[in-house]
Amino acid sequence: IDSDGNFYISKKNYISCEITMHEKEIQTLTFIKKFLGGHINQRKNTKAYRWRLYKLIHIKELCNLINGKL
């Protein structure tokens, strides 16, 4: 995933995907949120925002969308 993004699986099998971008690019995060869902929050003490997706059904949809493109 371009920009500062990752998939994360915790020790308790909590799965999430997040992308962090500068505040000037929040429109990109808003587009992703409208398309896949999730939440956008401002990072503390920075000019950056983070989009996070954590519902399993949406994570599966995202994986299907990027499958074969990485």
C-alpha positions in Angstrom: 0.0 0.0 0.0 1.5 3.3 -1.1 2.1 6.1 1.4 2.6 5.0 5.1 0.3 2.0 5.4 0.2 -1.5 6.7 -1.8 -4.6 7.7 -1.6 -5.6 11.3 -2.5 -8.8 13.1 -2.3 -8.6 16.9 -1.5 -11.5 19.3 -5.3 -11.8 19.9 -5.9 -12.1 16.1 -7.3 -8.5 15.8 -6.8 -7.6 12.1 -6.6 -4.1 10.8 -5.3 -2.0 7.9 -4.3 1.6 8.2 -2.9 4.3 6.0 -1.4 7.6 7.3 -1.1 10.7 5.0 -0.4 14.4 5.4 -3.3 16.7 6.0 -3.0 18.0 2.4 -4.0 14.6 1.2 -7.0 13.9 3.4 -9.3 13.9 0.3 -7.6 10.6 -0.7 -8.4 9.1 2.7 -11.9 10.4 2.5 -12.3 8.6 -0.9 -11.0 5.4 0.5 -13.4 5.7 3.5 -16.4 6.2 1.2 -15.4 3.2 -0.9 -14.4 0.7 1.9 -15.6 2.2 5.2 -13.4 2.6 8.3 -12.5 5.7 10.3 -10.3 8.8 9.8 -8.6 10.4 12.8 -6.0 13.1 13.1 -2.7 12.0 14.5 -1.7 13.8 17.7 0.8 16.6 17.5 1.2 16.2 13.7 -0.3 17.4 10.4 -1.2 13.9 9.5 -4.4 11.8 9.4 -4.9 8.1 9.7 -7.5 5.9 8.0 -8.1 2.6 9.8 -10.2 -0.4 8.7 -10.8 -3.2 11.2 -14.1 -5.0 10.4 -13.2 -8.5 9.0 -15.7 -8.4 6.1 -14.2 -5.1 4.9 -10.6 -6.4 5.3 -11.5 -9.4 3.1 -13.0 -7.0 0.5 -9.8 -4.9 0.6 -7.6 -8.1 0.2 -9.6 -9.1 -2.9 -9.2 -5.7 -4.4 -5.4 -5.6 -4.0 -4.8 -9.3 -4.7 -2.3 -9.6 -7.6 -1.5 -5.9 -7.6 1.3 -5.9 -5.1 
